Amino acid sequence: MAKIDQLNETEQEILEVIKTVPDPEVNVNIVDLGLIYEVSHDEANKIIKIVMTLSARGCPVGDTILQHVQTVVSNMFPGYYVDVELVWEPQWTPALITEDGRAALDGGF
Amino acid sequence: MQAGLSTKNAPSPKVVLPFYAYGALAFIVAAIMMFFTDIDITTSFLTPKVLSIAHTLILGWVTMLIFGALYQLIPVVMEVKLYSEKLAMASFISLALGTPFMAYSFWANFIGDSPVMIIGGSLVIISVILFVINVVGSGRKTENKTIENRFIITSVVWLLLTVLLGISIILFPQILSHGSFIIHVHIGIIGWFMMLVVGVSSTLMPMFFIAHQLNKKYLERAYWAINGGLLLLVITMFFELGIYVRIIAAISILIGFIMFFRYNFSAYKKRLRHNLDVGMKLSVLAFTLFLVTLITGFLSALGDIIPVEFSNRINIIYGVSLIYGFLTALILGQMYKTLPFIVWLKLYQDKVGKFKTPLPADMHSEEAAQAHYFFFIAAFTLLIGGIWFQEPILIKASAFFMFITSLLYGYNTYKILGHKQQLKPLAMPKMHKKKPIVKS
């Protein structure tokens, strides 16, 4: 399982696809919000696994975001089993937001 | 499926949306009623028209929206399914029918044992009991025993006491003293509205602000200070223990709300979202107006220490700033933070990732929202000015601006409710189409 700062080329591509998924509340993509923890790609078994979190436990659009991730990755990598796992540990903190994410939150709307 | 997710717990939209639709209409009706009441509101609460408007606003607008929003938010704050959707729908029907009966009855001055009032009051009580069963039933299921949830559960207990005492005052006016009316008003204002707002906003505001690592000790202290103070206030009003006990109670309640403010202010300061959308701008405005309620509420507790020529106006501003100021601003704002999401999830939940969908924030007219933000500020300022200077022309001007506010807000509510699905082809990053997957 690769942390998102240690991704290979394919996993980086998967991350780029996930970047098309916004948090509908703030309209910033979930990669820049720091919600994606790990991405792995198993070519032999045709499995893509994504480990992610949400910024708040009660987030009303939470499983829509998970479903969104699963759909876009499945569309771009047909034939793969895409497993999106939601974890609460380590807990998300604002420190995980990227510079781009911060800029988008600050002046994005 | 996944722990802690609330979309799966969310009630069917058809349970929640009627509350929003009805609330917007009641707000417009109440604004129209204001045109006919220029003299009354500057003199006292206890006139037929003022009581009628107060109950249209409190029941048809504020309580209606709170019930609806809470049925949606219980899964968010308690992480459980709503106890019963059928009871929720029944509570809507009952409140929707009871409110006009009560409003008409007050307007026509049919107080006492008039059949219209008894029917209206009974329907409202049934609605409240159904609501209380739902909230307490959901609260029993939750494993999430947070301080925020405790505020919500406690507030509905105070609500039940408020309406039971209210109907007792109407049915047995000869038995219950004037103190009962004051208790009815205070447990309704502090125990129900304010405490509920503390519970819900302490959950939602940090979520919307994206603020983390807040000190919940402030909320714990707020809980005991507000409830302890309110209990003491009720006891002192019932037994007429005098001004000093009342002031101690008022100080305790005030300290409680200051603790709550501190908590929310730290969320505001730690926020990552610096550019607030119109929903959050209105919510921040609401909390600013809440200061007016707190100050006038505290002054009104001083009673005879304040000269009577001022105390009457202070008492009216206390009530008006809560209902037409704080709670109205909060609802105006929080509608934009809740209703678009409910409709959006209904229409687009299964479409994300397959099509390009609008965002929840794209579903209303931003111009209308920005306009009613300023119209509302004008209306509220003129209303307070009109009451303080006892100037009917200012009240009329306020009624006009509040009417425009209600129309713009109603327009946006119905625009969101009537939103039709808009799907566009999805644009994905191009690189994947060019390049096959490389083995890792």
Interface residues (C-beta under 8 A of the other chain):
Chain A: N8 E9 T10 E11 E13 E16 V17 K19 T20 V21 P22 P24 E25 V26 N27 H41 D42 E43 S55 A56 R57 G58 C59 P60 V61 G62 D63 T64 L66 Q67 H68 V69 Q70 T71 V72 N75 M76 F77 L86 W88 T93 P94 I97 R102 L105 D106 G107 G108 F109
Chain B: M1 Q2 A3 G4 L5 S6 T7 K8 A10 Q72 P75 V76 V77 E79 T203 P206 M207 F208 I210 H212 Q213 L272 R273 H274 N275 D277 F341 W344 L345 Y348 Q349 V352 G353 K354 L359 P360 A361 L426 M428 P429 M431 H432 K435 I437 V438 K439 S440
